Amino acid sequence: MMSALKRFLIGRPLKSEELAEEKLSKFKALAVLSSDALSSVAYGTEQILLVLMTVGFVALWYSIPISIAVLGLLTILILSYRQTIYAYPTGGGAYIVSKENLGVPVGLLAGGSLLVDYILTVAVSISAGTDAITSAFPGLHDHRVLIAIVMIAFLTIMNLRGITESASILAYPVYLFVILIVLLILSGLYKYAAGGVSAAPQTHDMAISGISLFILLKAFSSGCSALTGVEAVSNAIPNFKAPAEKNAARTLMMMGLILGSLFMGISFLAYTYGITPRPEETVVSQIAASTFGRGPMYYAIQASTALILFLAANTAYAAFPLLAYMMAKDKFMPRMFTARGDRLGFSNGIIVLGVLSAILIVIAQGHTEGLIPLYALGVFIPFTLSQTGMMRRWWKMKPKGWAISFLINTIGMITTFSICLIFLITKFSQVWIIFLFLPVVIYFFIRIHKHYLNMANELRIDPKAETPVTKGNVIVVPVAGVNRVVLNTIGYAKSISENIIAVYVAFDDDDAQKMEKKWEEWNSGVRLVILKSSYRSILRPLIKFIDTIEWKTSETDYVTVMIPQFITRSWWHNFLHNQSSILIRAYLLNRKDVTISTVPFHLKH
């Protein structure tokens, strides 16, 4: 049943040879890898306005120059990451660049920041999508957590079906959002040009009461949340069709052009319409209502906005598993992240991302607005490290025309580092936890790496000097009586060794005498040792006996504990039996010099 359900949800398994078909075209990649960046159109302007409104309505004029500054930063990042794509066509983005040019610890800082940020991306994007739905249908507000978890489950299943199939389906709402927002901007501009909009307060006085450099920098840093997701293309180059680096670079340029245009359009309309943020309605919702009224077009825009905010999480689903794979390949994360699933995706990474983001939403009860600064800082740290790593690369290699590349990355590094400082200064109360969390994450990376290295050293042999040691085998068979399960186990044990000891734990003298009599009558040819347990424990006397055998025979023989175990026909039958064999096996697994073997006997009824 479970297998049939898995096939229904995920689809048929794909052969390894079909991996080449699971690559993305530019059209699909733009939808999958740009959804996070494009979705920020729905909340980037709003984050700027929320800060400016602390001064007053007249301060909203500053949203225009701040938006222009954000657009300039976007241009720098696009040019910088375009260089990274060609320099590191194998993908990995900031992690690979930082590790190779700035050292392993810095690479782990970049990789850890991105992994945490991808979890936050899913949580924040899904919550923002839920907000868009509840703005249009306020009655659903109390069910926001359930809606968010359902959407995470949907995206997880879609990505488990494979990146190509998910891209084919999810591309439509992404491009629908772009088309509808373009229509909204064009209609809004036409309405404004035709005089159908009441002009917003036109104040260019730089001495507005209450405004300060601190407020402007805080608003700018808030607007920079619109730039999250820009790095995803450089992380996921292996997902592109050949030539991968050229297709990735073109996709990045298209994403920058679309994002910049939509962001500036929404910012301009928000100012000209005199839009102010409201807790119960988003800025995009207010612009759409002012432009089209609350008719079909309004609800279409709200629906597409909710979809793109939900699908922004899909960028993380494309990038998180690939980055986790690269770090696992370098032995900094568990090996399970290197395994491809039935549909050739990194299934473990997809599932872990979905589970962790769902837990975060439940903890925050769907209110993840406070995570946006942390989410943005988690991106700008890798931004800065990536630019610094590329600067070092150009300086060391000095290829033809390196000076221009070095200048672009230098400007990028200075700008993104400045943004990090602005975040720390203006939003320290919201981002301080990253200074505790990231060191813990990096510590676990180092411990995982150390474990794998120690394990490899311990398991490594010299084929020329070391050969298997041939020894005898003492087999200990714990028995609970004379029955077919024991008969089956002793028969198997005799095929391996003649040195077999059956062990029975009796709770009183009568029990011991009855068992001894039955064993003599059976005459199995195997010696029976009866242990008495005054405290009705099977494990304690059995372990003491095994210790004695091990101490006496460790130099000449292996010690194998062969456990009889019956397998019930139905799963619920297990609850009707003590299953002592499972407890014995679980305890003995931690013993260094004892081999545990289970001999199953399948019941027919």
Phi and psi in degrees as a GROMACS rama.xvg file:
@    title "Ramachandran Plot"
@    xaxis  label "Phi"
@    yaxis  label "Psi"
@TYPE xy
-63.0182  -37.8892  MET-2
-64.6832  -40.998  SER-3
-65.0545  -40.4595  ALA-4
-64.0572  -41.295  LEU-5
-61.4115  -43.4969  LYS-6
-64.7879  -37.3969  ARG-7
-65.7031  -43.0414  PHE-8
-78.0813  -39.8567  LEU-9
-104.042  -30.6404  ILE-10
103.214  177.198  GLY-11
-69.0469  150.481  ARG-12
-64.7065  145.841  PRO-13
-104.483  144.794  LEU-14
-73.0917  154.278  LYS-15
-60.2551  -30.9102  SER-16
-67.9305  -15.618  GLU-17
-86.7789  5.02511  GLU-18
-60.7646  -37.0499  LEU-19
-60.6948  -28.9242  ALA-20
-77.7119  -13.0087  GLU-21
-91.6407  24.8409  GLU-22
-95.8647  155.64  LYS-23
-99.5976  139.296  LEU-24
-79.3416  169.653  SER-25
-61.3068  -38.6658  LYS-26
-61.7648  -47.2207  PHE-27
-74.0865  -38.8461  LYS-28
-63.4949  -37.6986  ALA-29
-60.2573  -39.1019  LEU-30
-70.6676  -44.9565  ALA-31
-73.0107  -46.4195  VAL-32
-90.9567  -12.4146  LEU-33
-105.055  -5.07302  SER-34
-60.3489  -35.9727  SER-35
-65.0247  -49.1626  ASP-36
-64.6204  -44.5975  ALA-37
-66.5951  -32.7585  LEU-38
-65.7387  -23.8514  SER-39
-66.7325  -14.5454  SER-40
-57.728  -31.3588  VAL-41
-74.9571  -19.6378  ALA-42
-135.274  -8.27564  TYR-43
-61.8552  -50.1948  GLY-44
-62.4451  -39.9982  THR-45
-60.9254  -37.4307  GLU-46
-65.4464  -35.3851  GLN-47
-66.0698  -46.9215  ILE-48
-65.4601  -34.4986  LEU-49
-59.9103  -37.9168  LEU-50
-73.9314  -44.9178  VAL-51
-64.9463  -31.3329  LEU-52
-67.0656  -15.1911  MET-53
-67.6063  -20.6918  THR-54
-90.3567  -41.6522  VAL-55
147.751  167.919  GLY-56
-60.5252  -35.7056  PHE-57
-67.7191  -18.4868  VAL-58
-77.5057  -6.68521  ALA-59
-64.6054  -18.8473  LEU-60
-57.8827  -32.5578  TRP-61
-65.7325  -13.9486  TYR-62
-62.7997  -28.467  SER-63
-71.0844  -55.3452  ILE-64
-62.4469  -33.093  PRO-65
-65.796  -41.2445  ILE-66
-63.2715  -38.1737  SER-67
-63.726  -39.9335  ILE-68
-63.7104  -40.8278  ALA-69
-62.6234  -39.9925  VAL-70
-62.6904  -39.2569  LEU-71
-63.2818  -41.3732  GLY-72
-64.4082  -39.0675  LEU-73
-58.9894  -42.2172  LEU-74
-61.6248  -43.6044  THR-75
-61.8659  -43.8023  ILE-76
-65.5153  -40.799  LEU-77
-62.3474  -46.3087  ILE-78
-64.1078  -38.6315  LEU-79
-67.1542  -47.553  SER-80
-72.0838  -22.6486  TYR-81
-63.6005  -39.2235  ARG-82
-66.9553  -38.3937  GLN-83
-63.3051  -38.2685  THR-84
-60.3521  -45.402  ILE-85
-73.8337  -29.6496  TYR-86
-77.7814  -31.5747  ALA-87
-131.6  74.243  TYR-88
-69.5278  -8.60672  PRO-89
-81.0918  -5.65685  THR-90
88.914  -170.789  GLY-91
99.9722  -21.1329  GLY-92
52.8909  -130.725  GLY-93
-60.9459  -33.0007  ALA-94
-63.2503  -51.2909  TYR-95
-66.4968  -45.5081  ILE-96
-59.7176  -47.2335  VAL-97
-68.2967  -41.3311  SER-98
-65.0479  -41.0406  LYS-99
-78.7713  -27.8806  GLU-100
-108.613  -24.7464  ASN-101
-117.998  -4.89832  LEU-102
107.787  159.83  GLY-103
-60.8257  -46.686  VAL-104
-57.9588  -39.7868  PRO-105
-68.8007  -38.1931  VAL-106
-61.3747  -40.0826  GLY-107
-66.2799  -35.7429  LEU-108
-62.8876  -44.2878  LEU-109
-65.9479  -46.1191  ALA-110
-64.9479  -43.7415  GLY-111
-63.424  -40.2535  GLY-112
-61.0636  -43.4352  SER-113
-68.0377  -41.8124  LEU-114
-61.9482  -44.9421  LEU-115
-63.7637  -39.769  VAL-116
-65.2201  -35.8334  ASP-117
-66.4217  -35.5705  TYR-118
-64.4274  -44.038  ILE-119
-64.6787  -35.0563  LEU-120
-57.764  -47.4818  THR-121
-63.037  -47.8036  VAL-122
-62.4981  -47.7031  ALA-123
-68.4115  -43.3625  VAL-124
-65.9066  -45.2969  SER-125
-63.8424  -40.2288  ILE-126
-65.5983  -39.4121  SER-127
-65.4801  -38.4125  ALA-128
-64.1083  -38.5071  GLY-129
-64.0738  -38.4014  THR-130
-61.3236  -39.467  ASP-131
-63.901  -38.4663  ALA-132
-68.4309  -45.6311  ILE-133
-70.8024  -19.7754  THR-134
-67.3163  -40.4199  SER-135
-80.0682  -32.6693  ALA-136
-129.996  82.1065  PHE-137
-57.5614  -24.0467  PRO-138
-64.3301  -17.8482  GLY-139
-90.2965  1.84548  LEU-140
-59.7678  -36.3347  HIS-141
-71.9629  -12.1209  ASP-142
-108.03  22.0084  HIS-143
-62.8502  -38.3955  ARG-144
-66.2708  -43.673  VAL-145
-62.9236  -42.9099  LEU-146
-60.7554  -43.1614  ILE-147
-63.0346  -44.269  ALA-148
-66.9101  -38.4422  ILE-149
-61.2595  -41.7183  VAL-150
-68.4125  -36.8547  MET-151
-63.4439  -42.9872  ILE-152
-61.0618  -41.1027  ALA-153
-62.9807  -47.462  PHE-154
-65.2101  -37.4536  LEU-155
-62.0799  -47.1123  THR-156
-64.052  -41.9898  ILE-157
-60.4705  -41.5055  MET-158
-75.1179  -27.6053  ASN-159
-67.2084  -22.0568  LEU-160
-76.6032  -8.43709  ARG-161
115.091  145.935  GLY-162
-66.5064  -34.7181  ILE-163
-68.2452  -46.0623  THR-164
-65.8492  -42.4923  GLU-165
-64.0914  -38.613  SER-166
-64.9932  -38.7618  ALA-167
-61.6591  -35.7554  SER-168
-84.5246  -44.152  ILE-169
-79.6386  -11.7834  LEU-170
-65.7921  -34.3656  ALA-171
-62.2803  -50.1379  TYR-172
-65.6214  -29.2788  PRO-173
-65.8768  -49.8909  VAL-174
-70.1963  -29.3506  TYR-175
-63.5439  -41.977  LEU-176
-60.8539  -45.9332  PHE-177
-60.1372  -45.3834  VAL-178
-63.733  -43.8772  ILE-179
-68.575  -38.3306  LEU-180
-69.0673  -36.3794  ILE-181
-61.8403  -44.6511  VAL-182
-62.1605  -39.0724  LEU-183
-63.1279  -45.6595  LEU-184
-65.1458  -46.4308  ILE-185
-62.9498  -41.9926  LEU-186
-66.6845  -40.0138  SER-187
-65.1218  -41.4642  GLY-188
-65.2031  -40.065  LEU-189
-63.3417  -43.6885  TYR-190
-63.4189  -38.2411  LYS-191
-67.6863  -43.7656  TYR-192
-65.3168  -32.8444  ALA-193
-82.0438  0.208661  ALA-194
81.0412  18.49  GLY-195
-87.6131  6.68408  GLY-196
-123.046  130.922  VAL-197
-67.9738  123.937  SER-198
-62.2737  138.823  ALA-199
-74.1917  159.443  ALA-200
-54.2026  118.723  PRO-201
-94.0241  96.4936  GLN-202
-127.564  124.156  THR-203
-115.605  15.3588  HIS-204
-74.7907  116.363  ASP-205
-75.673  -0.494675  MET-206
-108.16  36.6635  ALA-207
-58.5586  134.47  ILE-208
-63.3221  128.725  SER-209
94.4743  -17.0355  GLY-210
-76.3423  147.996  ILE-211
-151.758  165.354  SER-212
-60.4198  -35.8546  LEU-213
-60.4605  -44.3551  PHE-214
-65.1954  -42.7925  ILE-215
-64.2133  -43.2178  LEU-216
-65.5924  -37.6974  LEU-217
-65.2237  -40.9844  LYS-218
-65.9772  -39.2243  ALA-219
-64.404  -44.5523  PHE-220
-64.5926  -35.3654  SER-221
-65.9434  -40.6617  SER-222
-66.1522  -25.0033  GLY-223
-68.8049  -10.2306  CYS-224
-62.9322  -17.7753  SER-225
-70.4739  -11.2443  ALA-226
-97.6616  -0.0575393  LEU-227
-66.3042  140.899  THR-228
98.4028  -10.1095  GLY-229
-62.8025  -32.1852  VAL-230
-77.8765  -11.2186  GLU-231
-60.8518  -35.3485  ALA-232
-63.8985  -42.9915  VAL-233
-69.6777  -24.1659  SER-234
-75.6619  -28.5092  ASN-235
-113.534  29.978  ALA-236
-56.0348  -38.7041  ILE-237
-60.9615  -15.4701  PRO-238
-82.4479  -6.28198  ASN-239
-88.0347  152.341  PHE-240
-70.6431  155.422  LYS-241
-70.1574  145.044  ALA-242
-74.971  116.338  PRO-243
-60.1342  -45.8912  ALA-244
-67.5049  -37.0968  GLU-245
-67.4145  -43.6555  LYS-246
-65.2072  -37.5378  ASN-247
-66.219  -42.887  ALA-248
-63.5908  -42.037  ALA-249
-66.5953  -39.5777  ARG-250
-61.856  -41.6254  THR-251
-61.9141  -43.4416  LEU-252
-65.1085  -41.8565  MET-253
-63.2415  -41.0744  MET-254
-61.8503  -44.6911  MET-255
-61.9404  -41.5815  GLY-256
-64.2976  -46.4005  LEU-257
-66.7034  -46.6301  ILE-258
-60.9303  -47.0004  LEU-259
-60.9406  -42.6623  GLY-260
-65.5177  -46.8507  SER-261
-67.2403  -41.4891  LEU-262
-62.3126  -46.2825  PHE-263
-66.5198  -37.5842  MET-264
-62.528  -45.6875  GLY-265
-65.9084  -40.5341  ILE-266
-62.3039  -42.22  SER-267
-65.7919  -44.7306  PHE-268
-66.1238  -38.0312  LEU-269
-60.4917  -38.2367  ALA-270
-73.1712  -47.8519  TYR-271
-65.0775  -30.8196  THR-272
-83.7604  -8.76933  TYR-273
68.0845  35.6403  GLY-274
-74.4177  135.813  ILE-275
-122.864  145.815  THR-276
-64.2826  141.618  PRO-277
-128.056  143.392  ARG-278
-61.6839  -32.0734  PRO-279
-96.0959  -3.98363  GLU-280
-150.278  133.836  GLU-281
-75.8471  164.095  THR-282
-63.6115  -43.9488  VAL-283
-61.8189  -39.0259  VAL-284
-61.4985  -42.231  SER-285
-67.0396  -40.2709  GLN-286
-64.0376  -43.9397  ILE-287
-63.5826  -40.8038  ALA-288
-66.2876  -38.1783  ALA-289
-69.8769  -30.9826  SER-290
-84.8373  -46.9635  THR-291
-112.933  -7.47765  PHE-292
75.3606  174.258  GLY-293
-89.2279  63.2728  ARG-294
-110.71  -161.188  GLY-295
-58.261  -39.2236  PRO-296
-65.5232  -38.4695  MET-297
-61.1717  -48.435  TYR-298
-69.0552  -30.1285  TYR-299
-65.082  -42.753  ALA-300
-65.8477  -42.8494  ILE-301
-62.3188  -41.0481  GLN-302
-65.7254  -43.2521  ALA-303
-68.4395  -34.2065  SER-304
-65.1047  -44.4132  THR-305
-60.1303  -41.8782  ALA-306
-64.8205  -44.3164  LEU-307
-68.2874  -33.1901  ILE-308
-68.7254  -39.382  LEU-309
-63.3841  -44.7616  PHE-310
-76.6699  -11.8023  LEU-311
-57.4385  -32.1645  ALA-312
-63.711  -23.0611  ALA-313
-67.4262  -26.3214  ASN-314
-59.7575  -42.4007  THR-315
-64.6955  -36.6792  ALA-316
-66.0697  -26.9673  TYR-317
-82.2067  -34.7937  ALA-318
-94.0067  -38.9032  ALA-319
-58.7043  -51.0162  PHE-320
-61.8774  -35.5447  PRO-321
-70.4541  -42.0554  LEU-322
-66.471  -41.0688  LEU-323
-62.0968  -37.3466  ALA-324
-61.8799  -45.4364  TYR-325
-65.1174  -39.8799  MET-326
-72.2863  -33.6034  MET-327
-68.9896  -35.5123  ALA-328
-64.752  -30.9183  LYS-329
-86.4077  6.22682  ASP-330
70.2648  28.1894  LYS-331
-104.169  -7.53145  PHE-332
-136.249  162.388  MET-333
-56.3689  145.328  PRO-334
-63.3437  -19.8559  ARG-335
-60.0947  -22.7595  MET-336
-76.1016  -7.88589  PHE-337
-90.9298  -9.12892  THR-338
-84.1624  133.392  ALA-339
-90.289  143.032  ARG-340
-86.7278  -168.075  GLY-341
-58.0085  -32.6174  ASP-342
-102.424  19.3793  ARG-343
71.1119  8.76349  LEU-344
-92.7852  165.648  GLY-345
-82.6025  82.3349  PHE-346
-60.7457  -40.3413  SER-347
-62.3973  -40.4676  ASN-348
-63.7669  -40.0126  GLY-349
-63.9215  -45.403  ILE-350
-67.1009  -44.6692  ILE-351
-61.3486  -42.1604  VAL-352
-60.6502  -46.0205  LEU-353
-61.9318  -44.1403  GLY-354
-65.7751  -46.7744  VAL-355
-65.0415  -40.624  LEU-356
-68.6767  -35.5685  SER-357
-65.1643  -41.5463  ALA-358
-61.0737  -41.517  ILE-359
-62.9801  -40.7845  LEU-360
-67.2588  -40.4506  ILE-361
-63.5932  -43.3264  VAL-362
-61.5923  -43.2096  ILE-363
-84.1674  -2.30646  ALA-364
54.0991  35.5774  GLN-365
81.3538  -5.33981  GLY-366
-96.5607  84.9074  HIS-367
-104.525  13.9619  THR-368
-58.569  -36.4252  GLU-369
-68.1493  -13.0046  GLY-370
-86.4152  -11.5543  LEU-371
-60.4934  -44.5985  ILE-372
-61.5283  -40.7332  PRO-373
-64.4747  -39.4991  LEU-374
-62.086  -44.6049  TYR-375
-69.4441  -42.0755  ALA-376
-63.5069  -35.3258  LEU-377
-61.41  -21.9914  GLY-378
-89.2624  -40.3061  VAL-379
-72.3788  -23.6772  PHE-380
-63.9904  -51.9318  ILE-381
-62.6302  -35.0824  PRO-382
-52.7366  -52.3349  PHE-383
-63.3435  -45.5984  THR-384
-65.2722  -38.104  LEU-385
-64.233  -44.7466  SER-386
-63.9989  -40.3258  GLN-387
-64.1031  -42.3556  THR-388
-62.4875  -40.557  GLY-389
-67.6634  -36.2865  MET-390
-58.9764  -45.7542  MET-391
-64.8499  -37.4152  ARG-392
-62.8288  -48.0322  ARG-393
-63.4734  -39.3298  TRP-394
-65.7859  -37.2765  TRP-395
-76.6979  -44.1948  LYS-396
-85.0931  -37.1156  MET-397
47.7371  57.6097  LYS-398
-73.2923  175.167  PRO-399
-61.7213  130.649  LYS-400
75.4495  18.8089  GLY-401
-66.9447  -25.9785  TRP-402
-61.928  -40.3861  ALA-403
-66.5698  -43.7993  ILE-404
-62.0119  -41.9525  SER-405
-62.6836  -39.848  PHE-406
-65.7314  -42.1054  LEU-407
-62.0359  -46.5215  ILE-408
-68.9003  -31.2829  ASN-409
-65.3404  -46.6721  THR-410
-60.6637  -41.9824  ILE-411
-61.9862  -42.8089  GLY-412
-64.7697  -46.9395  MET-413
-61.9133  -42.2643  ILE-414
-66.5529  -49.9252  THR-415
-68.2118  -34.758  THR-416
-64.8004  -38.1804  PHE-417
-63.0787  -39.781  SER-418
-62.8483  -41.7677  ILE-419
-57.8818  -44.4856  CYS-420
-64.3384  -39.9781  LEU-421
-62.4396  -44.0494  ILE-422
-58.494  -45.3104  PHE-423
-65.5045  -37.4837  LEU-424
-76.4861  -46.0525  ILE-425
-86.4561  -23.4376  THR-426
-130.731  32.4372  LYS-427
-57.6739  -37.1993  PHE-428
-64.7192  -20.1145  SER-429
-101.134  -16.7365  GLN-430
-118.473  0.111653  VAL-431
-60.5421  -28.3332  TRP-432
-63.7106  -21.7243  ILE-433
-65.4102  -27.0015  ILE-434
-72.7317  -19.7039  PHE-435
-91.9371  -39.9614  LEU-436
-74.1976  -45.8936  PHE-437
-62.4646  -43.6222  LEU-438
-58.7269  -35.4982  PRO-439
-65.495  -43.4157  VAL-440
-61.8738  -45.689  VAL-441
-64.4211  -37.9482  ILE-442
-59.2643  -42.7947  TYR-443
-66.628  -37.7766  PHE-444
-57.2538  -46.7348  PHE-445
-65.7706  -40.3791  ILE-446
-66.1623  -39.7108  ARG-447
-62.1613  -45.0658  ILE-448
-61.8112  -43.0208  HIS-449
-63.6041  -39.6047  LYS-450
-60.949  -46.6243  HIS-451
-64.0574  -38.8491  TYR-452
-66.8318  -44.1717  LEU-453
-63.0179  -40.8379  ASN-454
-64.1588  -42.2994  MET-455
-63.5462  -41.7982  ALA-456
-64.3521  -38.0337  ASN-457
-73.076  -32.1421  GLU-458
-87.9819  -16.464  LEU-459
-68.0697  137.722  ARG-460
-124.198  162.14  ILE-461
-98.7046  103.93  ASP-462
-57.9969  -26.3536  PRO-463
-81.8028  -24.2376  LYS-464
-111.998  -18.6563  ALA-465
-117.222  129.53  GLU-466
-130.389  157.989  THR-467
-59.9638  139.669  PRO-468
-89.2136  126.268  VAL-469
-91.3742  120.971  THR-470
-136.281  168.202  LYS-471
-76.4346  -176.819  GLY-472
-142.853  117.383  ASN-473
-96.2689  119.951  VAL-474
-105.438  123.268  ILE-475
-104.376  123.433  VAL-476
-115.681  105.696  VAL-477
-69.0092  127.886  PRO-478
-122.748  149.846  VAL-479
-111.881  5.08865  ALA-480
158.451  -168.91  GLY-481
-106.444  106.895  VAL-482
-154.339  -178.026  ASN-483
-70.1049  -28.3998  ARG-484
-65.2882  -43.3492  VAL-485
-68.8723  -41.142  VAL-486
-57.0659  -45.6423  LEU-487
-62.6539  -42.3772  ASN-488
-69.028  -45.2148  THR-489
-67.117  -35.396  ILE-490
-60.8102  -42.299  GLY-491
-68.0638  -39.0017  TYR-492
-62.7269  -38.6184  ALA-493
-65.1236  -25.3284  LYS-494
-73.557  -12.7491  SER-495
-106.044  -42.9617  ILE-496
-150.44  155.491  SER-497
-95.4414  -10.4421  GLU-498
-93.7169  84.3628  ASN-499
-120.92  135.694  ILE-500
-126.062  120.583  ILE-501
-89.2154  137.856  ALA-502
-125.054  128.639  VAL-503
-123.965  133.458  TYR-504
-102.739  115.792  VAL-505
-104.1  143.049  ALA-506
-92.8695  -15.4085  PHE-507
-154.685  174.656  ASP-508
-67.0042  -40.369  ASP-509
-60.8866  -42.5849  ASP-510
-61.5689  -40.804  ASP-511
-66.2298  -42.583  ALA-512
-66.073  -41.3645  GLN-513
-62.3138  -43.349  LYS-514
-66.7545  -41.1962  MET-515
-61.5245  -40.7922  GLU-516
-65.9037  -45.1211  LYS-517
-60.3757  -41.3041  LYS-518
-65.9607  -40.0204  TRP-519
-65.2925  -39.8694  GLU-520
-65.6325  -36.0043  GLU-521
-70.8381  -39.9182  TRP-522
55.8532  61.1911  ASN-523
-78.0263  -13.2966  SER-524
84.603  8.55735  GLY-525
-118.392  135.813  VAL-526
-71.1155  136.523  ARG-527
-108.29  130.19  LEU-528
-112.13  124.19  VAL-529
-103.528  124.004  ILE-530
-107.269  138.538  LEU-531
-101.088  136.271  LYS-532
-123.129  107.044  SER-533
-71.8391  -21.9358  SER-534
-106.312  17.1768  TYR-535
59.4142  31.0303  ARG-536
-106.26  130.723  SER-537
-83.8574  -39.8086  ILE-538
-67.2743  -45.6658  LEU-539
-59.6646  -53.1565  ARG-540
-66.8202  -32.1649  PRO-541
-65.5772  -42.0743  LEU-542
-65.7473  -41.2635  ILE-543
-60.6378  -40.6826  LYS-544
-65.1299  -43.1751  PHE-545
-63.6542  -38.4943  ILE-546
-60.0881  -40.2672  ASP-547
-65.825  -46.0687  THR-548
-61.1305  -43.0123  ILE-549
-64.0086  -40.6982  GLU-550
-66.5859  -36.295  TRP-551
-78.2936  -31.1959  LYS-552
-117.519  2.33058  THR-553
-59.3704  -30.6909  SER-554
-77.5688  -28.5118  GLU-555
-112.372  -25.0863  THR-556
-135.886  152.734  ASP-557
-79.4347  153.611  TYR-558
-113.621  119.95  VAL-559
-119.028  126.925  THR-560
-99.0609  112.364  VAL-561
-102.709  111.532  MET-562
-99.0613  119.266  ILE-563
-71.846  136.357  PRO-564
-147.361  126.799  GLN-565
-92.5963  143.857  PHE-566
-108.421  119.062  ILE-567
-74.7784  156.064  THR-568
-71.694  -40.4694  ARG-569
-113.392  145.624  SER-570
-60.9371  -34.465  TRP-571
-73.5573  -15.4968  TRP-572
-64.6604  -24.3086  HIS-573
-59.9095  -30.6808  ASN-574
-72.7475  -9.81213  PHE-575
-92.6534  -0.221256  LEU-576
-129.822  155.989  HIS-577
-71.5221  -30.8835  ASN-578
53.7656  48.5  GLN-579
-61.3871  -28.2039  SER-580
-60.9924  -34.9045  SER-581
-67.491  -40.3095  ILE-582
-65.8489  -41.706  LEU-583
-62.6199  -44.7404  ILE-584
-63.3608  -44.1387  ARG-585
-61.0938  -38.6033  ALA-586
-72.0937  -42.7654  TYR-587
-75.2816  -16.4514  LEU-588
-59.9883  -26.7017  LEU-589
-84.816  -3.57019  ASN-590
-78.5313  133.187  ARG-591
-73.7085  -40.2758  LYS-592
-110.813  22.3239  ASP-593
-123.237  130.879  VAL-594
-93.7972  131.916  THR-595
-109.33  132.192  ILE-596
-132.251  135.583  SER-597
-110.149  130.387  THR-598
-111.104  106.716  VAL-599
-81.7335  147.86  PRO-600
-129.374  116.957  PHE-601
-87.8589  119.585  HIS-602
-76.1215  143.345  LEU-603
-89.3941  -21.4128  LYS-604
